[in-house]
Amino acid sequence: MAKTDDEQPQALRLSSRCPPWFASSFQHLLNRHRQGRLPHALLLSGAAEVGKRWFAEHLVKALLCRADTNSVPSIPCGQCASCAQLQSGSSSEFRYLTPAGKSMTIRIDPVRELVDWLQLSASAGRYRIALITGADSMNRAAANALLKTLEEPAANSLCILVADKPALLPATIMSRCQKMVLSIEEPQQAVDWLQPQLSTNVSAGAALDAARGAPLRALRETQPEWQSQRAVIDAAWWNLLLHKRSVGAIVESLKDVPLESCLSRFMALCADAARVQVGASALASAEPLSEEQRAAHQRLKSEQWFTIHDQLLNLYRIDSASFKTQTVLEGFLADTRLKLNG
């Protein structure tokens, strides 16, 4: 049977340098490797778009780099045979699984193949590494299949799981992984990394604030495609608050916008509403608020806006491909309009 794209070894194309805001976390794992105490299974979690996959790929590259056979480098050389193979997706020491298909889940067949591969013997002094991003999208059958290799790991094997929502993983999987929560260690390092990649009239600090401290989200949200999406979402928000369109028409206007983007942006706008209600300035709004918009924010107390924010956050945390965007948004928007009507 021919392999599907998600079963093929994938090239590692992200930067060879560790995200600077995770430097101490990487050094911790590097020290554990040098002491022979690196776990056989590692679960990396943290906020979405904070750089977890980048961190994981850097760790893979460092552990497999052959520039110095006596030590793992902090920065992979990018020139040795191992680095070249990782770059081209042809490494015999590495496998990469990501969510795939219309359901954007990780299925049982590629996991079974991965488990069989991980049980093979690694070369002397070398690792055999599997990286699973979006691990929280594994269905139950796939998770049960992975459990076998976590319970009985082969020598020198390493399984790295990356998850935005680790609570969605079965407890049996979580209990057999060493957990590392990645968060911004030095905010200024994120600002310094982000600023050169933005246009000169955009503040990296402001972009990070608007992106709730996630550097990769901040970079994405300054791109033209996201700005177009944001305009559609913001229009939907104000049409809801100002009663300018029906809930059905608002949902229809969002049909081409990813649900996750809608929920994320609505959370930022909801937080703005709470700030405005207590007299603070808005952060996420692209344009200064009109008097009509400020009046709309004043129709609910800050506690009510935070309640709506929590509802959005819960939807964001459990968002999955099985959700129907129209159903989710209709329910949320109708409930919010009821609150606004008192």
N, C-alpha and C positions, 0 to 999 in steps of 0.2 A: 504493500500500500504506500502511495506517495505521501511524503510528509507535507503537512500544511505549514504555512509560514511561521506559525507560533511554535512549531516543534523544531525548527531549524536553529542551529547556533547563530546568534546575532552578533554583529559587529559592535564594539564599544566605541562610540564616536564622541562622547562628551569629553570635556577638558581633562587633561592628564593630571591637573592639579586638584587637590582636595578643596572643596568649598572653604574659603578662609574662615568662615564663621563656625566651622566644625573642626578646626585644627586640633584642639585638645582631645576631642573624642577620637579622632583618627590616631593620635599619638598613643592614646590609651590602648587601642586595639593592637597597634604596632608593638607596644611593650609586651602585651600579653602573648603575641606571637613569638617574640624573642625569648620569652620565658617558657615556651612550650605549653601555654595555658589558653590558647585560642579555642573557643567552644566549637563543637561540630555543627551547631545550628545557631544562627543569630537572627533575631527579629528586630528590624529597624522601624521605628514608628515616629510620628511627629506630625505637625501640621502639613496640610497639602501644599505643594509647591515651595517647600522650604529648602529642598535640595537633597532629599534622602536618596533618590536614585543616583544622582551625581556622586554622592558620598560612597554608595555601594559599588559603583563602577570603578571609582578610584581605588577602593580597597582591593577589588579583584585584580586590577592592573598591578598594584604594588606587590601583592602576594605572589603573582605569577611572573613578574619581571625577572629576567635572567642576567641583568647587567652586572650584578655582583652575586655570585653563587653563595657567598658567606653571609649575606645580609639582605633584608627586604628594604628597598629604598623608600624614602618618604615621597619622592617624585619618580614615577616610572620613567625609564629612559626613552621609551617610544621607538627605540632603534633595534632592540634585540629580536630574536626570532619569535619569542613569546609575545612581545608587544605587537609585532607585525601581524601575527596570527589573530590576536584579539581584535585588532583594528579591522581585519578583513573578514572576521567571522568564521575562521577556519581552525580555531584552537581545539586540540583534542583534550584539553584540561578544563574546559569551561562549557557550560550550557546555560541558556537564558530562556526563561519562560515569562510571557506577558499575557494579559487578558486578550482574547481574540474572538472573532466572529461577531454576529449581530448582537449577541447577548453580552459581549465583552466580559466573559468569564474565563477562568482557567479550568479546562475540562480534564476528565480522568485519564484519557489515553496519553496525552503528552506527559502527564505526571507519572504514569506507570513507566513510560520509557525513561524518564529522568531518573526514577528510582533504580531501575535496572542499570543505568549508566553509572550512577553514583556507587553502586556496589562493586564496580570493577576496581582492581588494584591501581593505586596511583604510583607513578614513578618514584623511585627512592628520593626522599627529601623534598617531594613536590606535593602540591595540593591538587585535588580534583574538586572544582567549585561549581555549584549551581546557584544562580541568582534568579529569584522569583519576585518580580515586581507586581504590584496589585494583588498581593497574596490574599488579601481579604475578599477577593472576588472568586476564590476557589469554591466550587460547589462541594456539597458534603462528600460525595463519592471521591472527588479529587483529593480532598483533605485527608480522608481515610487512607487513600493510597500513599500519600506522602508520609503518613504516620509511621509506616514500616521502616523507612530509612532513618527517621528521627529516633526511633526506639532502638534500632540496631545499626548504628552508623559504621561505615567502612573506615578503616584507618586512613588518616590524612584527607578525609572528605570534609567539605564545608558547604553547608546550605544556608544561603542568605535570603531571608524573606523581608520584603519591604511592604509596608501597609500604612495607609492613611487612617484606617479604621480598624485597629487590631482587635477591638472587642467583637468584631464579626467572625473572627477565627474561632474554631472550636477550642475549648479549654485544654483538650489533650494535645493540640499543636502548641499552644502557648506555653504549656508547662514543660515542654521539652526543648524550648529555645531560650537562649540568654537574651534578655530584652535590653534594648538601648533606645531611649527616647532622645531624638535629635531636636535640639532647639537652638536658637541663635545665642551663641556664647558671648559675642562681642558685637552689638548692633552697629558700631562704627565700621567694623570690617565689611558688613553687608552694604553699608552706605558707600564706602570707598570702592567696592567692587561694582556697584550698580551705576554710580555717577558717570563714568566714562562711556557707558553704553547708552546713555540717554541724550536727547538733544540738549543744547546748552541752556535752554529756557525752562527745563524741567528739573525740579529739585528731587534728588534721590531720597532725601529724608521724607519729603511729602509723599512721594510715590510709595515708599515703604509703609507709611502710616495708612494710606488709602488701601493698601493691599494687606493690612493687618499683620505687618511684619514679615511677610513671606517674600524673599528676594526674587524668586523666579516668577511669582505672580505679579510682582511689581513691574518686572521687565515685560511680561506678556501684556499687561494692561496699559502699557504705553504704546503698544503697536497699533497701527491703523485698523486692523481687523477687529481687535477688541474694542476700540473706541467707537466703531460703528455699532457693534453689539450693545455697548453701554448706552448709546443714544436710544436704541430701541427699548431697552429695559427701563431706562429712566422715564421715557415717554409713557410706558405702561404703568409705572409707579404713580406718576402724577395724574394720569387718566383715572386711576383707581381712587386716589385721595381727593381729587377735585370733582368726581362724579361726571366726567366728561364722556365716558364710554361705558358700555355694559361689561360685565365680567366676561361674558362669552367673546365679545369683540376684543377685549384685552388679551385673553388667552390666545385667540387666533393671531394676534399681532406678534406673539412670541413663538410661533410654531417652528421657526427656523433657528431659534436660539437654544443652545444646549441647556438642559434643565439645571445642571450644576452651576452654570454661569448666572442663570436667573436667580437661583437661591443665594449665591454668594453676593451678588450685587444688591439684592433686596436686603440682605443682612446689613450691608454697609449703609444703605439708605435709611434703614430702620434705626440704626445706631445714631445717625445724623438727627433723626426726628427726636430721639430722646435728648440729645444735646441741645437742640434748638428749644425744646420745651422748657429747659431750665436756664435758658438765656445764653448758652454757649454757641460758638460758631460751628457751622457744619464743616466736615472734612472731606467727605466723599463726593459731594455734589460737584459737577463739572462747572456749573455757573452759579453766580450769586442767587440766593433765593428771593423770589418776589414776595410781596406782602401777602398775596393770596396763598402762596405755598407755605409761608410761615404760619399763617392762620390755620391751614390744614393740619400742620404738626401740633398746634395747640389744642386740637380737638380731643386728644388723648393725653393722659398723664404720662410722665416718663416711665412709671412702673408698668403701664399698659404697653408702651412701646418695647420695653425690655421683655415682656411676656411674648409679644409677637416675634421678637428677635430669637427667643429661645425656641419657639415653634419652628422657625426657619432653620435654626441650628440643628434641631432634631431631624428635620427632613433632610438636611445636607448630610448628616452623619449616616443616615440609613439609605440615602439615594442609591439606587441600583438600576441596571439596565431593564429590569422587569417593571419598573415604574412607568406608567404612561404619563408623559409630560402634561397632557391636557387635563387629566384627572387630578394630578397633584396640584397644579396651578389653580384650577377652578376651585378646589376645596379651600386652598389657602386664601385666594383673593376674595372669595365670597365671605369667608369668616372674618377677614379684616374689614371688609366694607360694612358688615353688620356691627362690628365694634365701633367704627367711625360714625355710624348712624345712631349709636347710643342704644 
